[in-house]
Amino acid sequence: MEVPVIFGEWWKADTEAVVSQALQTGGSPNVSDAFTINGLPGPLYNCSAQDTFRLKVEPGKTYMLRLINAALDDELFFSVANHTLTIVEVDAVYVKPFTVKTLIISPGQTTNVLLTTKPLYPKANFYMLAAFYLGYQNPRDPLRPSTINNTTVAGILEYQNPGSPIAPTSDKDLPLFKPTLPRFNDTGFVANFASKLRSLATPVVPRSVDKKFFFTVGMGTFPCPMDATCQGPVNGTRFAAAVNNVSFVLPSMALLQSHFTGMSRGVYGSDFPAMPPFQFNYTGAPPDNMNVGKGTKVAVLPFNASVELVMQDTSILGIISHPMHLHGFNFFVVGQGFGNYDPVNDPAKFNLIDPVERNTVVVPAGGWVAIRFLADNPGVWFMHCHLEVHASWGMRMAWLVLDGSLPNHKLMPPPTDLPEC
């Protein structure tokens, strides 16, 4: 039996209004009021016990849980009391199975797990808990406390008694066990979990690389306009986020449309930097100038080019993890580590045998991650942090993959009945 388990966040307000207000003030958005499992907040919040996701199971059976983190701003730990979870698939790609008591899943990621129930009716029920992971370190900075929901959401794994057609009259008739989750800032657990993810079959990993890129992904500031009062991290500033010091500005025309019609002038630039324009000790003391630039720029790739991208977290406004999602492609996670990426020594440690293949990877807090992919899908493809607050502040960019020489290697025209924006 397959069971979708979708983690979400819930506000007592319109989420678009929450984001809009934050962008207007330059501050952090209001924190969500609850996490949800399949849209239900569960019994650990006030007045919502009746809105609890219950997974009814039978003894001695195996269930596939299809986990999806649809939360806007939070990576989540997940565990089922007194049960283990066997990881078999991430981002719709099989992995070498391994068993854990707790897993970590970031916004935009999916994880399929096998849960085998007790062989006999246990005369008990079991909490399924999800709680936030805070991949962040900087106690002096007000950024994360105001943008983190530090609550826990619960569902219940409920056994059906095959020997009794009459179910207990209430959950109070049975003990309810609760799992122990890692500490909210357990980066060691997260790094260890990520290191276990390996491809099931030998993937076709690009061994040679045509294009190399090194991107910093991190926070920053904008100066507050002269006629405004801003609520940024420092007086007279607004929160910002950037890739290679470029905070993405939404274009006046769709990037794909402007590329296909040859009307890119004034819409976007094709000079997205392949390296940071300013180099510094990325995970050390932050520079005095925390301002970032703005722009609508794309990185251009020839068709079928093999690409290596290293993404490096920075300490500006604190080191923080970033789940980065690439549209249009899967990629191989060939390396990751803490501290500053070493282009001389770190590539020798890359896993080119069985790296995990996925579409959303976490740049660890105070660390880096290296991916490789084949640019065999012509068009314009967005890449962004899957923490909505960071994406809204500008942590996003786009890749432009040029047409190839063969007819099936070229960007197709839009359908004739496509509505205009």
C-alpha positions in Angstrom: 0.0 0.0 0.0 1.3 3.5 -0.9 0.5 6.5 1.3 1.2 10.1 0.4 2.5 12.1 3.4 2.7 15.8 2.6 4.2 18.2 5.1 3.0 21.8 4.9 2.8 25.0 6.8 -0.3 27.0 7.8 -0.8 30.7 8.5 -3.8 32.4 10.0 -3.5 34.8 7.1 -3.1 34.8 3.3 0.4 33.7 2.5 0.7 36.1 -0.4 -0.1 39.0 1.9 2.5 37.7 4.4 5.2 37.7 1.8 4.1 41.0 0.3 4.2 42.7 3.7 7.7 41.4 4.3 8.9 42.7 0.9 7.4 46.1 1.6 9.1 46.5 5.0 12.3 44.8 4.1 12.0 42.6 7.2 11.3 38.9 7.8 7.9 37.4 7.1 5.6 36.4 9.9 6.3 32.8 11.1 3.7 30.2 10.2 1.2 29.2 12.9 1.5 25.4 12.4 3.0 22.6 10.5 0.6 20.1 8.9 0.6 16.5 7.8 -1.7 16.0 4.8 -3.3 19.4 5.6 -4.0 18.5 9.3 -2.2 20.2 12.2 -2.7 17.3 14.7 -3.1 17.0 18.5 0.0 19.0 19.7 -1.6 22.4 18.8 -4.4 24.0 20.7 -7.9 23.0 19.7 -6.9 20.8 16.7 -6.8 17.2 18.1 -9.8 16.4 15.9 -7.8 17.4 12.8 -5.2 14.7 13.0 -3.8 12.5 10.2 -4.2 8.9 11.2 -2.5 6.2 9.2 -4.4 2.9 9.9 -2.2 -0.1 9.5 -2.3 -3.9 10.0 0.3 -6.0 11.7 3.0 -7.7 9.6 2.7 -5.6 6.5 4.9 -3.1 4.6 3.7 0.3 3.6 5.4 2.8 1.2 5.2 6.3 2.5 5.7 8.9 -0.2 7.0 11.9 1.8 6.8 15.4 0.3 8.1 18.5 2.0 5.7 21.2 0.8 6.5 23.6 3.7 7.6 27.0 2.5 10.5 27.8 4.8 11.5 24.8 6.9 13.6 21.7 6.6 12.0 18.9 8.7 13.0 15.9 10.7 10.5 13.0 10.5 10.2 9.9 12.7 7.7 7.2 13.7 7.9 6.0 17.2 9.2 2.5 17.7 9.5 1.9 14.0 12.2 2.2 11.4 12.1 3.7 7.9 13.9 2.3 4.9 14.9 4.9 2.4 14.4 3.6 -1.1 14.0 6.7 -3.3 14.6 10.5 -3.3 13.3 13.0 -5.8 11.8 10.1 -7.9 15.2 8.3 -8.3 16.0 5.0 -6.6 18.8 4.9 -4.0 20.7 2.0 -2.3 18.2 1.2 0.6 19.3 2.0 4.1 17.3 2.1 7.3 17.0 4.9 9.8 14.9 5.9 12.8 14.8 9.5 11.7 15.2 11.3 8.4 15.6 14.9 7.2 13.6 16.3 4.3 13.9 19.8 2.9 11.3 22.0 1.0 11.0 20.8 -2.5 12.4 17.3 -1.8 10.6 14.0 -1.9 11.6 10.8 -0.1 10.0 7.4 -0.4 10.3 5.1 2.6 9.2 1.5 3.5 7.6 1.1 6.9 7.1 -2.5 8.1 4.6 -2.8 10.9 4.9 -5.0 14.0 4.3 -8.7 13.4 1.6 -8.8 16.0 -1.0 -6.4 17.2 1.0 -4.1 19.7 -1.9 -2.9 21.7 -0.6 0.7 21.2 -0.5 3.6 18.9 2.5 5.6 17.7 3.1 9.2 17.0 4.5 10.3 13.6 6.4 13.5 14.3 7.9 16.2 12.1 9.8 19.2 13.5 12.0 21.9 12.1 15.8 21.7 11.5 17.6 25.0 12.0 20.6 24.8 9.7 21.8 28.2 10.9 24.4 29.6 13.3 24.6 33.2 14.4 22.9 33.9 17.8 23.4 37.7 17.4 21.3 37.9 14.2 17.5 38.2 14.4 16.9 36.6 11.0 16.0 33.0 11.8 14.1 33.2 15.0 11.5 35.3 13.3 11.3 33.1 10.3 11.2 29.6 11.9 8.2 27.7 13.2 9.7 25.9 16.2 6.6 23.7 16.8 6.1 20.0 16.2 3.3 18.4 14.1 2.0 14.9 14.9 0.1 12.3 13.1 -0.8 8.9 14.6 0.1 5.4 13.3 -3.0 3.4 14.4 -3.0 -0.4 14.4 -6.1 -2.3 13.5 -6.6 -5.3 15.7 -7.2 -8.3 13.3 -8.5 -10.4 16.2 -11.2 -7.9 17.3 -13.8 -6.4 14.9 -14.5 -3.8 17.5 -12.0 -0.9 17.8 -11.2 0.8 21.1 -13.7 3.5 21.9 -10.9 6.0 22.3 -7.2 6.5 21.8 -7.1 6.9 25.5 -7.7 3.2 25.8 -4.2 2.5 24.3 -0.7 3.8 25.2 0.6 6.4 22.7 4.4 6.3 22.1 6.4 9.3 21.0 9.7 9.3 19.1 12.8 11.3 20.0 13.9 13.7 17.3 17.4 15.1 16.9 18.2 18.5 18.3 16.9 21.3 16.2 20.4 22.3 15.1 22.0 18.9 14.7 24.1 19.5 11.6 26.1 16.3 12.3 22.9 14.2 11.9 22.0 16.0 8.7 25.5 15.6 7.2 25.6 11.9 8.1 22.2 11.3 6.6 23.2 13.0 3.3 26.4 10.9 3.1 24.3 7.7 3.1 22.4 8.6 -0.1 23.9 6.6 -3.0 22.4 5.8 -6.4 21.0 2.3 -6.7 22.5 1.6 -10.2 25.7 3.0 -11.6 24.6 6.3 -13.0 26.0 8.0 -16.1 28.0 10.7 -14.3 29.9 13.2 -16.4 33.5 12.3 -15.9 34.9 15.2 -17.9 33.5 18.7 -17.5 33.0 21.3 -20.2 31.9 24.2 -18.0 32.8 24.9 -14.4 30.9 27.3 -12.1 31.4 28.4 -8.5 28.4 30.1 -6.9 28.2 31.7 -3.5 24.7 31.4 -2.0 24.0 33.6 1.0 22.3 36.4 2.6 22.9 40.2 2.4 21.3 43.6 2.6 19.9 46.3 0.4 20.1 50.0 1.5 16.8 51.3 2.7 15.3 53.9 0.3 15.6 57.4 1.5 11.9 57.9 2.0 11.2 54.6 3.7 11.6 52.9 7.1 13.0 49.4 6.8 13.1 46.4 9.2 16.2 44.8 8.0 19.0 43.2 10.1 20.9 46.5 10.4 19.5 50.0 10.8 18.8 51.5 7.4 18.8 48.2 5.5 16.5 45.6 4.0 17.0 41.8 3.9 18.3 40.5 0.6 19.7 37.2 -0.7 21.9 36.5 -3.7 23.7 34.0 -5.9 27.3 35.2 -6.7 26.3 38.6 -5.2 23.4 39.0 -7.8 20.0 39.3 -6.2 17.6 38.2 -9.0 15.0 40.8 -10.2 11.9 39.4 -11.9 11.9 40.3 -15.6 9.4 42.4 -17.5 8.8 39.5 -19.9 9.1 35.8 -19.4 12.7 34.8 -19.9 11.8 31.8 -22.2 9.5 34.0 -24.3 12.1 36.7 -24.7 14.8 34.1 -25.6 12.7 32.3 -28.1 11.5 35.5 -29.8 14.9 37.1 -29.8 13.7 40.0 -27.7 16.2 39.7 -24.8 17.5 43.2 -25.0 16.4 45.1 -21.9 14.9 41.9 -20.4 17.9 40.0 -19.2 21.7 39.9 -19.5 23.6 36.8 -20.5 26.6 37.7 -18.3 25.8 35.9 -15.0 29.2 35.6 -13.3 30.8 32.1 -13.3 32.7 33.0 -10.1 32.0 35.4 -7.2 32.9 38.9 -8.2 34.4 39.4 -4.7 36.3 36.6 -3.1 36.7 36.4 0.7 36.8 33.8 3.5 33.3 32.7 2.8 32.7 30.9 6.1 34.9 33.1 8.3 34.2 36.6 9.6 31.8 38.3 7.2 33.0 41.4 5.2 32.0 44.9 6.4 30.0 45.6 3.3 27.0 43.2 3.3 25.2 44.9 0.4 24.5 42.8 -2.7 23.8 43.8 -6.3 20.6 43.4 -8.3 20.1 42.1 -11.8 18.2 39.8 -14.2 21.0 37.7 -15.6 21.3 34.2 -17.0 24.2 31.8 -17.4 24.5 30.5 -21.0 25.3 26.8 -21.7 26.0 25.2 -25.0 23.7 22.2 -25.8 24.9 18.9 -24.2 27.6 20.6 -22.2 28.7 18.7 -19.1 28.5 21.1 -16.2 30.1 21.2 -12.7 28.6 23.6 -10.2 30.0 24.2 -6.7 27.6 26.1 -4.4 29.2 27.7 -1.3 27.3 29.0 1.7 28.6 32.3 3.1 28.7 33.7 6.7 27.0 37.0 5.8 24.2 37.4 8.4 25.1 33.9 9.7 25.8 30.6 8.1 22.7 28.9 6.9 21.6 25.9 4.8 20.0 26.4 1.5 17.9 23.7 -0.4 18.7 24.6 -4.0 16.3 23.4 -6.7 17.1 23.2 -10.4 14.3 23.1 -12.9 14.6 21.0 -16.1 17.3 18.6 -15.0 18.3 16.0 -12.5 21.9 16.3 -11.3 24.4 14.1 -9.5 25.7 15.2 -6.0 29.3 14.4 -6.4 30.7 16.1 -3.3 29.9 18.1 -0.2 31.7 19.4 2.9 32.0 22.0 5.6 34.2 25.1 5.4 35.4 26.7 2.2 35.6 24.6 -0.9 39.1 23.8 -1.9 39.4 23.6 -5.7 42.8 21.9 -5.5 42.1 19.1 -3.0 38.3 18.6 -2.8 37.7 17.3 -6.3 39.9 14.3 -5.6 37.3 13.2 -3.0 34.3 13.5 -5.5 32.1 10.4 -5.8 31.9 9.6 -9.5 30.8 6.0 -8.9 27.4 6.0 -7.3 26.5 9.7 -6.4 22.9 10.3 -5.6 20.8 11.8 -8.4 18.2 14.4 -7.5 16.8 17.8 -8.3 17.0 19.6 -5.0 20.1 19.5 -2.9 21.0 21.3 0.4 24.0 23.5 0.6 25.1 22.8 4.2 25.3 25.6 6.7 28.9 26.8 6.6 29.7 24.4 3.8 29.5 23.6 0.1 28.1 21.1 -2.3 29.2 20.0 -5.8 26.9 18.8 -8.5 27.3 17.7 -12.1 24.7 17.6 -14.9 24.3 17.4 -18.6 22.8 20.4 -20.3 20.7 18.4 -22.8 17.4 20.2 -22.3 17.2 23.5 -24.4 15.4 26.4 -22.9 15.6 28.7 -19.9 15.7 26.9 -16.5 15.2 28.5 -13.1 17.4 27.6 -10.1 16.5 28.9 -6.7 16.6 28.3 -3.0 13.5 26.4 -1.9 13.1 28.4 1.2 10.5 30.8 0.0 11.7 33.7 2.1 15.2 33.4 0.5 13.8 33.1 -3.0 11.6 36.1 -2.5 14.7 38.1 -1.3 16.5 37.2 -4.6 18.3 33.8 -4.1 17.6 32.6 -7.6 19.0 32.7 -11.1 18.5 31.0 -14.5 20.4 28.9 -17.0 19.9 29.4 -20.7 20.6 26.2 -22.6 21.2 26.9 -26.3 19.7 24.8 -29.1 21.6 21.8 -30.5 22.2 20.9 -34.2 19.5 18.2 -34.6 15.8 19.0 -34.8 15.0 17.2 -31.6 17.7 19.2 -29.8 16.0 22.5 -30.4 13.5 24.5 -28.3 10.0 23.9 -29.5 7.7 26.8 -30.2 4.9 27.6 -27.8 1.5 26.1 -28.6 -0.7 28.2 -30.9 -3.4 28.4 -28.2 -1.1 29.5 -25.4 -2.8 32.4 -23.6 -0.9 35.6 -23.4 0.3 36.9 -20.0 
